[in-house]
């Protein structure tokens, strides 16, 4: 997370922060971090500053030090670095402003993020779930409703990630896997499509053969326990 250069900073010396462990979101941070300064090849030393006070230095490239926010007071702090070149010239980096927060505040934010993720996944599930077809026809398509595929004629739930274009949505049928422009179908349209799909399944010889084979295997399995 490298900040933009500020007035008075030398563009040849860039300061960056990297989280090692803990929490970092926006301008807030808590935990252990690495502070690094990148500059010209002839730089021989870098002093790292926090609120204008030197908190460490490094005379070997890559120039960096470690920092733990719990070693400092909570609140807003400013990072900076001053590099020294071989000819004695000093280079000043841009400053980076961050807020050190307590562990308790971090936990609240993390819990809130986890809760949002769970809510999003639950919402995605209910929006994209398939129609159950039972006990009520035309039900179970989620908040966006169902559509009838113009390619295969089968009903499917409109996905939450479908692309809205004008009055319709660009969506992918879960049956034939074709992309089509679809719109939310009325309940009677979904019921008709479901019933047509059910009739196709019943009339399909492959499905009938599969059902017959399953029944035959079940009878053989049950006959093993017949003591007559």
Long-range contacts (C-beta under 8 A, 24 or more apart in sequence): 1-96, 2-96, 3-94, 3-95, 3-96, 3-97, 4-94, 5-94, 6-94, 6-95, 8-92, 9-92, 9-93, 9-94, 9-95, 10-91, 10-92, 10-93, 12-39, 12-40, 12-91, 13-37, 13-38, 13-39, 13-40, 13-43, 13-46, 13-81, 13-83, 13-91, 13-92, 13-93, 14-38, 14-39, 14-93, 14-94, 15-79, 15-80, 15-81, 15-93, 15-94, 15-95, 15-96, 17-79, 17-96, 17-98, 20-66, 22-69, 22-106, 23-101, 23-106, 23-109, 23-110, 25-109, 27-97, 27-98, 27-99, 28-98, 28-99, 28-101, 28-105, 28-109, 29-69, 29-98, 29-99, 29-100, 29-101, 30-69, 30-70, 30-100, 30-101, 30-102, 30-103, 30-105, 30-106, 31-68, 31-69, 31-106, 32-66, 32-67, 32-68, 32-69, 33-66, 33-67, 33-68, 33-69, 34-64, 34-65, 34-66, 34-67, 35-64, 35-65, 35-66, 35-67, 35-79, 35-81, 36-62, 36-63, 36-64, 37-63, 37-64, 37-81, 37-83, 37-93, 38-62, 38-63, 39-63, 39-83, 39-85, 39-91, 40-85, 40-91, 42-85, 42-86, 42-87, 43-83, 43-84, 43-85, 43-86, 43-91, 44-84, 44-85, 44-86, 45-83, 45-84, 46-81, 46-82, 46-83, 46-84, 47-81, 47-82, 47-83, 47-84, 48-79, 48-80, 48-81, 49-79, 49-80, 49-81, 49-82, 50-77, 50-78, 50-79, 51-77, 51-78, 52-78, 52-80, 69-100, 69-101, 70-103, 72-100, 73-100, 74-100, 74-101, 74-102, 75-99, 75-100, 76-100, 123-160, 124-160, 127-157, 127-159, 127-160, 128-157, 128-159, 128-160, 128-161, 129-157, 130-156, 130-157, 130-174, 131-155, 131-156, 131-157, 131-190, 131-194, 133-194, 133-198, 137-190, 137-191, 137-194, 137-195, 138-187, 138-188, 138-190, 138-191, 138-194, 141-190, 144-184, 145-184, 145-185, 146-184, 146-185, 146-190, 147-171, 147-182, 147-183, 147-184, 147-185, 148-182, 148-185, 148-189, 148-190, 148-193, 149-173, 149-175, 149-176, 149-178, 149-180, 149-182, 150-180, 150-181, 150-182, 151-176, 151-178, 151-180, 152-176, 152-178, 153-193, 153-196, 153-197, 154-193, 154-197, 155-185, 155-190, 155-193, 155-194, 155-197, 158-182, 158-184
